[in-house]
Amino acid sequence: GSVTMRGITMASWAAYMGREVTKQEMRELTKEQAVKFYKSEYWDKRNVEDFEPELRHIWFDMSVNHGSKNAAKIIQQSVNTKQGALVLDVDGKRGPATMSKIGILDLRDILVERFMFFANNAFRGSRYAERTSSNDFIRGWSFLRIFSFLTDPLEERVAELETENKELKAENKELR
């Protein structure tokens, strides 16, 4: 829809900066500026630290991509699904009741519910077979957002093992 750089819309960047911004400023937005923006506007303001460490990244990502209210709804519905009952009102308010129930969830519970959120948004009010205008976007976005949470920890472990392997090779070379 609008000018976006590093996932930040021009309107969001202008609000953060407290002034109008130009398209050129958006094009020149650095990674460091984006990190500060996300830390301030999402990590801190969305109280990511309230979550257990293993769920922080998904709360953060859902808050960025869906807004805090929808992120809370996904969490609430995840709890209800896991419990098999309407334990929480799915109202998008991250209050004490919601926060007290999050401990029963694991990453998979939230990922599955998030996928259902995507599917509901993508196909609500449309005929599945006739929907073509954004199919590639929906599938690509779903794959990127959901499956990255499955692969990122593995990629980190592979990087750790590669570092260990290099260190062992260097030690082996010194011993020869």
Accessible surface in RSA format (square Angstrom, percent):
REM  Atomic radii and reference values for relative SASA: ProtOr
REM  Chains: A
REM  Algorithm: Lee & Richards
REM  Probe-radius: 1.40
REM  Slices: 20
REM RES _ NUM      All-atoms   Total-Side   Main-Chain    Non-polar    All polar
REM                ABS   REL    ABS   REL    ABS   REL    ABS   REL    ABS   REL
RES GLY A   1   138.93 171.3   0.00   N/A 138.93 171.3  50.84 139.5  88.09 197.3
RES SER A   2    74.46  62.9  45.79  61.1  28.67  66.0  49.00 104.3  25.46  35.7
RES VAL A   3    47.22  31.1  38.66  35.0   8.56  20.6  45.78  39.8   1.44   3.9
RES THR A   4    69.94  49.7  43.70  44.3  26.24  62.5  34.04  45.7  35.90  54.3
RES MET A   5    59.08  30.6  56.99  37.7   2.09   5.0  38.29  32.6  20.79  27.5
RES ARG A   6   118.08  49.6  87.07  44.4  31.02  73.8  32.82  44.9  85.26  51.7
RES GLY A   7    56.12  69.2   0.00   N/A  56.12  69.2  29.01  79.6  27.11  60.7
RES ILE A   8     2.19   1.2   0.00   0.0   2.19   5.3   2.19   1.6   0.00   0.0
RES THR A   9    50.65  36.0  49.71  50.4   0.95   2.3  46.34  62.2   4.32   6.5
RES MET A  10    44.73  23.2  44.67  29.6   0.06   0.1  31.62  26.9  13.12  17.4
RES ALA A  11    77.07  70.9  62.41  96.3  14.65  33.3  70.49  99.3   6.57  17.4
RES SER A  12    40.63  34.3  32.61  43.5   8.02  18.5  12.55  26.7  28.09  39.3
RES TRP A  13     9.33   3.7   9.33   4.5   0.00   0.0   4.51   2.4   4.82   7.8
RES ALA A  14    20.65  19.0  18.85  29.1   1.80   4.1  19.31  27.2   1.33   3.5
RES ALA A  15    82.45  75.8  50.90  78.5  31.55  71.8  63.01  88.7  19.44  51.5
RES TYR A  16    73.03  34.1  44.52  25.3  28.52  74.2  29.44  22.1  43.59  53.7
RES MET A  17    73.10  37.9  47.84  31.7  25.26  60.2  43.48  37.0  29.62  39.2
RES GLY A  18    66.73  82.3   0.00   N/A  66.73  82.3  34.31  94.2  32.42  72.6
RES ARG A  19   114.87  48.2  98.24  50.1  16.63  39.6  70.73  96.7  44.14  26.8
RES GLU A  20   157.59  90.5 145.53 110.1  12.06  28.7  65.04 125.8  92.55  75.6
RES VAL A  21    10.38   6.8   0.51   0.5   9.87  23.8   1.29   1.1   9.09  24.6
RES THR A  22    75.08  53.4  71.07  72.1   4.01   9.5  72.13  96.9   2.95   4.5
RES LYS A  23   116.55  56.9 113.35  69.5   3.20   7.6  56.50  50.9  60.05  64.0
RES GLN A  24    90.56  50.6  88.90  65.0   1.66   3.9  46.00  97.9  44.56  33.8
RES GLU A  25    52.90  30.4  46.93  35.5   5.98  14.2  32.98  63.8  19.93  16.3
RES MET A  26     0.59   0.3   0.59   0.4   0.00   0.0   0.59   0.5   0.00   0.0
RES ARG A  27   142.06  59.6 122.53  62.5  19.53  46.5  53.76  73.5  88.30  53.5
RES GLU A  28   107.15  61.5  89.77  67.9  17.38  41.4  43.74  84.6  63.42  51.8
RES LEU A  29     6.13   3.4   0.93   0.7   5.20  13.1   1.98   1.4   4.15  11.2
RES THR A  30    58.55  41.6  55.69  56.5   2.85   6.8  56.07  75.3   2.48   3.7
RES LYS A  31   132.90  64.8 131.57  80.7   1.33   3.2  74.31  66.9  58.59  62.4
RES GLU A  32   116.19  66.7 112.29  84.9   3.90   9.3  62.69 121.3  53.50  43.7
RES GLN A  33    73.44  41.1  71.69  52.4   1.75   4.2  23.36  49.7  50.08  38.0
RES ALA A  34     5.73   5.3   5.73   8.8   0.00   0.0   5.73   8.1   0.00   0.0
RES VAL A  35    86.15  56.7  83.32  75.4   2.84   6.8  85.36  74.2   0.79   2.1
RES LYS A  36   137.89  67.3 133.31  81.8   4.58  10.9  79.43  71.5  58.47  62.3
RES PHE A  37     6.58   3.3   6.58   4.1   0.00   0.0   6.58   4.0   0.00   0.0
RES TYR A  38    39.19  18.3  39.19  22.3   0.00   0.0  34.75  26.1   4.44   5.5
RES LYS A  39   105.45  51.4 102.16  62.7   3.29   7.8  80.47  72.4  24.99  26.6
RES SER A  40    36.41  30.8  33.32  44.5   3.10   7.1  19.08  40.6  17.33  24.3
RES GLU A  41    33.05  19.0  33.00  25.0   0.05   0.1   4.82   9.3  28.23  23.0
RES TYR A  42    34.05  15.9  33.98  19.3   0.07   0.2   2.78   2.1  31.26  38.5
RES TRP A  43    61.77  24.8  60.89  29.5   0.88   2.1  55.31  29.5   6.46  10.5
RES ASP A  44    70.63  49.5  55.87  55.6  14.76  34.9  29.60  69.7  41.03  40.9
RES LYS A  45   126.70  61.8  99.81  61.2  26.89  64.0  72.93  65.6  53.76  57.3
RES ARG A  46    62.64  26.3  57.79  29.5   4.84  11.5  14.82  20.3  47.81  29.0
RES ASN A  47    75.98  52.4  70.66  68.3   5.32  12.8   7.40  17.8  68.58  66.3
RES VAL A  48     0.08   0.0   0.00   0.0   0.08   0.2   0.00   0.0   0.08   0.2
RES GLU A  49   100.98  58.0  87.39  66.1  13.59  32.4  53.21 102.9  47.77  39.0
RES ASP A  50    85.60  60.0  55.88  55.6  29.73  70.3  14.52  34.2  71.08  70.9
RES PHE A  51     2.81   1.4   0.45   0.3   2.36   6.2   2.16   1.3   0.65   1.9
RES GLU A  52    96.80  55.6  94.12  71.2   2.68   6.4  22.44  43.4  74.35  60.7
RES PRO A  53    84.51  61.6  71.65  65.3  12.86  46.8  72.31  59.7  12.20  75.8
RES GLU A  54   109.86  63.1  99.39  75.2  10.46  24.9  60.88 117.8  48.97  40.0
RES LEU A  55     4.14   2.3   4.10   2.9   0.04   0.1   4.10   2.9   0.04   0.1
RES ARG A  56    57.53  24.2  57.53  29.3   0.00   0.0   7.44  10.2  50.09  30.4
RES HIS A  57    72.37  39.6  69.91  48.6   2.46   6.3  61.60  63.5  10.77  12.5
RES ILE A  58     0.48   0.3   0.48   0.4   0.00   0.0   0.48   0.3   0.00   0.0
RES TRP A  59     4.00   1.6   4.00   1.9   0.00   0.0   4.00   2.1   0.00   0.0
RES PHE A  60    47.94  24.0  47.90  29.7   0.05   0.1  47.94  29.1   0.00   0.0
RES ASP A  61    13.43   9.4  13.28  13.2   0.15   0.3   3.67   8.6   9.76   9.7
RES MET A  62     0.00   0.0   0.00   0.0   0.00   0.0   0.00   0.0   0.00   0.0
RES SER A  63     0.59   0.5   0.01   0.0   0.58   1.3   0.01   0.0   0.58   0.8
RES VAL A  64    37.98  25.0  19.43  17.6  18.55  44.7  19.43  16.9  18.55  50.3
RES ASN A  65    47.87  33.0  16.31  15.8  31.56  76.0   4.35  10.5  43.52  42.1
RES HIS A  66    27.36  15.0   8.40   5.8  18.96  48.5  11.24  11.6  16.12  18.8
RES GLY A  67    29.00  35.8   0.00   N/A  29.00  35.8  26.47  72.6   2.54   5.7
RES SER A  68    35.68  30.1  30.67  40.9   5.01  11.5  30.79  65.6   4.89   6.8
RES LYS A  69   124.87  60.9 119.78  73.5   5.10  12.1  64.87  58.4  60.00  63.9
RES ASN A  70    48.45  33.4  48.17  46.5   0.29   0.7   0.09   0.2  48.36  46.7
RES ALA A  71     0.00   0.0   0.00   0.0   0.00   0.0   0.00   0.0   0.00   0.0
RES ALA A  72     0.61   0.6   0.55   0.8   0.06   0.1   0.61   0.9   0.00   0.0
RES LYS A  73    67.85  33.1  67.05  41.1   0.80   1.9  22.29  20.1  45.56  48.5
RES ILE A  74     3.90   2.2   1.92   1.4   1.98   4.8   3.89   2.8   0.02   0.0
RES ILE A  75     1.83   1.0   1.83   1.4   0.00   0.0   1.83   1.3   0.00   0.0
RES GLN A  76     1.80   1.0   1.80   1.3   0.00   0.0   0.00   0.0   1.80   1.4
RES GLN A  77    65.79  36.8  65.79  48.1   0.00   0.0  18.86  40.1  46.93  35.6
RES SER A  78     2.09   1.8   0.00   0.0   2.09   4.8   1.14   2.4   0.94   1.3
RES VAL A  79     0.00   0.0   0.00   0.0   0.00   0.0   0.00   0.0   0.00   0.0
RES ASN A  80     8.17   5.6   5.83   5.6   2.34   5.6   5.50  13.2   2.66   2.6
RES THR A  81    84.01  59.8  63.26  64.1  20.75  49.5  64.21  86.3  19.80  29.9
RES LYS A  82    98.01  47.8  64.02  39.3  33.99  80.9  51.92  46.7  46.09  49.1
RES GLN A  83    88.33  49.4  60.22  44.0  28.12  66.9   5.71  12.2  82.62  62.7
RES GLY A  84    67.82  83.6   0.00   N/A  67.82  83.6  34.92  95.8  32.90  73.7
RES ALA A  85    57.80  53.1  42.83  66.1  14.97  34.1  56.27  79.2   1.53   4.1
RES LEU A  86   138.67  77.2 104.33  74.6  34.34  86.3 105.73  74.3  32.94  88.7
RES VAL A  87    54.72  36.0  23.35  21.1  31.37  75.6  29.51  25.6  25.21  68.4
RES LEU A  88     9.31   5.2   6.74   4.8   2.57   6.5   9.31   6.5   0.00   0.0
RES ASP A  89   103.78  72.7  92.35  91.9  11.43  27.0  19.89  46.8  83.89  83.7
RES VAL A  90    56.59  37.2  30.74  27.8  25.85  62.3  31.00  26.9  25.59  69.4
RES ASP A  91    54.94  38.5  44.56  44.3  10.38  24.5  28.62  67.4  26.32  26.2
RES GLY A  92     9.89  12.2   0.00   N/A   9.89  12.2   0.05   0.1   9.83  22.0
RES LYS A  93   145.70  71.1 138.18  84.8   7.53  17.9  86.88  78.2  58.83  62.7
RES ARG A  94    56.74  23.8  30.08  15.3  26.67  63.5  17.64  24.1  39.11  23.7
RES GLY A  95    24.94  30.8   0.00   N/A  24.94  30.8  24.46  67.1   0.48   1.1
RES PRO A  96   120.51  87.8 109.80 100.1  10.71  38.9 117.43  97.0   3.08  19.1
RES ALA A  97    62.53  57.5  53.24  82.2   9.29  21.1  60.32  84.9   2.21   5.9
RES THR A  98     4.68   3.3   4.54   4.6   0.14   0.3   0.09   0.1   4.58   6.9
RES MET A  99    53.70  27.8  38.42  25.4  15.29  36.4  38.69  32.9  15.02  19.9
RES SER A 100    85.59  72.3  47.05  62.8  38.54  88.8  49.96 106.4  35.63  49.9
RES LYS A 101    74.59  36.4  74.07  45.4   0.52   1.2  23.92  21.5  50.66  54.0
RES ILE A 102     6.60   3.8   6.60   4.9   0.00   0.0   6.60   4.8   0.00   0.0
RES GLY A 103    66.99  82.6   0.00   N/A  66.99  82.6  35.91  98.5  31.08  69.6
RES ILE A 104    63.93  36.4  48.05  35.8  15.88  38.3  55.98  40.3   7.94  21.6
RES LEU A 105    13.31   7.4   0.00   0.0  13.31  33.5   0.37   0.3  12.94  34.8
RES ASP A 106    63.43  44.4  60.95  60.7   2.48   5.9  36.53  86.0  26.90  26.8
RES LEU A 107    38.27  21.3  35.26  25.2   3.01   7.6  35.26  24.8   3.01   8.1
RES ARG A 108   171.96  72.2 170.81  87.1   1.15   2.7  52.99  72.4 118.97  72.1
RES ASP A 109    35.14  24.6  25.86  25.7   9.27  21.9   8.30  19.5  26.83  26.8
RES ILE A 110     0.04   0.0   0.04   0.0   0.00   0.0   0.04   0.0   0.00   0.0
RES LEU A 111     7.90   4.4   7.32   5.2   0.58   1.5   7.58   5.3   0.32   0.9
RES VAL A 112    95.53  62.9  92.54  83.8   2.99   7.2  95.52  83.0   0.01   0.0
RES GLU A 113    22.27  12.8  21.90  16.6   0.37   0.9   1.75   3.4  20.52  16.8
RES ARG A 114     0.00   0.0   0.00   0.0   0.00   0.0   0.00   0.0   0.00   0.0
RES PHE A 115    96.69  48.4  96.69  59.9   0.00   0.0  96.69  58.6   0.00   0.0
RES MET A 116   102.40  53.0 100.28  66.4   2.12   5.1  81.47  69.3  20.93  27.7
RES PHE A 117    36.88  18.5  30.46  18.9   6.42  16.7  36.33  22.0   0.55   1.6
RES PHE A 118    18.46   9.2  16.50  10.2   1.95   5.1  16.78  10.2   1.68   4.8
RES ALA A 119    25.72  23.6  21.34  32.9   4.38  10.0  24.60  34.6   1.12   3.0
RES ASN A 120    79.64  54.9  70.98  68.6   8.66  20.9  23.34  56.2  56.30  54.4
RES ASN A 121    68.90  47.5  49.57  47.9  19.33  46.5  22.59  54.4  46.32  44.8
RES ALA A 122     5.92   5.4   1.49   2.3   4.43  10.1   5.57   7.8   0.35   0.9
RES PHE A 123    50.65  25.3  43.36  26.9   7.29  19.0  43.85  26.6   6.80  19.5
RES ARG A 124   163.19  68.5 135.33  69.0  27.86  66.3  64.27  87.8  98.92  59.9
RES GLY A 125    88.68 109.4   0.00   N/A  88.68 109.4  43.99 120.7  44.68 100.1
RES SER A 126    42.20  35.7  16.13  21.5  26.07  60.0  23.34  49.7  18.86  26.4
RES ARG A 127   171.98  72.2 162.85  83.0   9.13  21.7  47.92  65.5 124.06  75.2
RES TYR A 128   140.77  65.7 129.67  73.8  11.10  28.9  99.24  74.6  41.53  51.2
RES ALA A 129    94.83  87.2  62.21  96.0  32.62  74.2  69.85  98.4  24.99  66.2
RES GLU A 130   116.83  67.1  94.92  71.8  21.91  52.2  45.33  87.7  71.50  58.4
RES ARG A 131    58.68  24.6  50.00  25.5   8.69  20.7  11.34  15.5  47.35  28.7
RES THR A 132   105.15  74.8  85.36  86.5  19.79  47.2  57.14  76.8  48.01  72.6
RES SER A 133   111.48  94.2  68.59  91.5  42.89  98.8  57.95 123.4  53.53  75.0
RES SER A 134    30.41  25.7  26.58  35.5   3.83   8.8  27.20  57.9   3.21   4.5
RES ASN A 135    33.89  23.4  33.67  32.5   0.22   0.5  10.58  25.5  23.31  22.5
RES ASP A 136   129.91  91.0 117.96 117.4  11.95  28.3  40.62  95.6  89.29  89.1
RES PHE A 137   133.31  66.7 122.34  75.8  10.97  28.6 131.27  79.6   2.04   5.8
RES ILE A 138    25.45  14.5  23.18  17.3   2.27   5.5  25.29  18.2   0.16   0.4
RES ARG A 139   118.25  49.7 111.52  56.8   6.73  16.0  69.22  94.6  49.03  29.7
RES GLY A 140    39.34  48.5   0.00   N/A  39.34  48.5  35.42  97.2   3.92   8.8
RES TRP A 141    74.47  29.9  69.89  33.8   4.58  10.8  65.37  34.9   9.10  14.8
RES SER A 142    10.07   8.5  10.07  13.4   0.00   0.0   7.79  16.6   2.28   3.2
RES PHE A 143   133.26  66.7 132.04  81.8   1.23   3.2 132.47  80.3   0.80   2.3
RES LEU A 144    95.05  52.9  93.06  66.6   2.00   5.0  95.05  66.8   0.00   0.0
RES ARG A 145    42.72  17.9  42.72  21.8   0.00   0.0   0.07   0.1  42.66  25.9
RES ILE A 146     8.57   4.9   8.57   6.4   0.00   0.0   8.57   6.2   0.00   0.0
RES PHE A 147    84.91  42.5  84.46  52.3   0.45   1.2  84.91  51.5   0.00   0.0
RES SER A 148    25.35  21.4  21.00  28.0   4.35  10.0  19.82  42.2   5.52   7.7
RES PHE A 149    13.75   6.9  12.35   7.6   1.40   3.6  12.97   7.9   0.77   2.2
RES LEU A 150    78.24  43.6  67.33  48.2  10.91  27.4  69.99  49.2   8.25  22.2
RES THR A 151    60.19  42.8  60.19  61.0   0.00   0.0  51.78  69.6   8.41  12.7
RES ASP A 152    63.76  44.7  62.81  62.5   0.95   2.2  18.25  43.0  45.50  45.4
RES PRO A 153    70.71  51.5  63.64  58.0   7.07  25.7  65.16  53.8   5.55  34.5
RES LEU A 154   117.66  65.5 116.90  83.6   0.76   1.9 117.35  82.4   0.31   0.8
RES GLU A 155   107.35  61.6 100.81  76.3   6.54  15.6  44.15  85.4  63.20  51.6
RES GLU A 156   114.06  65.5 108.26  81.9   5.80  13.8  41.67  80.6  72.39  59.1
RES ARG A 157   113.84  47.8 112.81  57.5   1.03   2.4  48.90  66.8  64.94  39.4
RES VAL A 158    78.24  51.5  77.94  70.6   0.30   0.7  78.24  68.0   0.00   0.0
RES ALA A 159    52.92  48.7  49.47  76.3   3.45   7.9  51.68  72.8   1.24   3.3
RES GLU A 160    90.24  51.8  84.25  63.7   5.99  14.3  37.35  72.2  52.89  43.2
RES LEU A 161    81.62  45.5  78.04  55.8   3.58   9.0  78.41  55.1   3.20   8.6
RES GLU A 162    99.75  57.3  97.18  73.5   2.57   6.1  34.88  67.5  64.87  53.0
RES THR A 163    72.36  51.5  71.24  72.2   1.12   2.7  45.68  61.4  26.68  40.3
RES GLU A 164    82.07  47.1  81.58  61.7   0.49   1.2  30.98  59.9  51.09  41.7
RES ASN A 165    73.06  50.4  71.16  68.8   1.90   4.6  14.36  34.6  58.69  56.7
RES LYS A 166   147.93  72.2 141.73  87.0   6.20  14.8  87.27  78.5  60.66  64.6
RES GLU A 167    98.09  56.3  93.14  70.5   4.94  11.8  39.36  76.1  58.73  47.9
RES LEU A 168   112.52  62.7 109.22  78.1   3.29   8.3 109.56  76.9   2.96   8.0
RES LYS A 169   133.68  65.2 127.12  78.0   6.56  15.6  79.26  71.3  54.42  58.0
RES ALA A 170    51.91  47.7  44.69  69.0   7.23  16.4  50.49  71.1   1.42   3.8
RES GLU A 171    96.86  55.6  95.89  72.5   0.97   2.3  32.51  62.9  64.35  52.5
RES ASN A 172    71.66  49.4  69.99  67.6   1.67   4.0  15.04  36.2  56.62  54.7
RES LYS A 173   165.23  80.6 152.91  93.8  12.32  29.3  97.92  88.1  67.31  71.7
RES GLU A 174   146.66  84.2 112.69  85.3  33.97  80.9  48.24  93.3  98.42  80.4
RES LEU A 175   153.68  85.6 121.45  86.9  32.23  81.0 124.05  87.1  29.64  79.8
RES ARG A 176   221.02  92.8 157.10  80.1  63.93 152.2  78.77 107.7 142.25  86.2
END  Absolute sums over single chains surface
CHAIN  1 A    11797.2       9763.6       2033.6       6786.3       5010.9
END  Absolute sums over all chains
TOTAL         11797.2       9763.6       2033.6       6786.3       5010.9
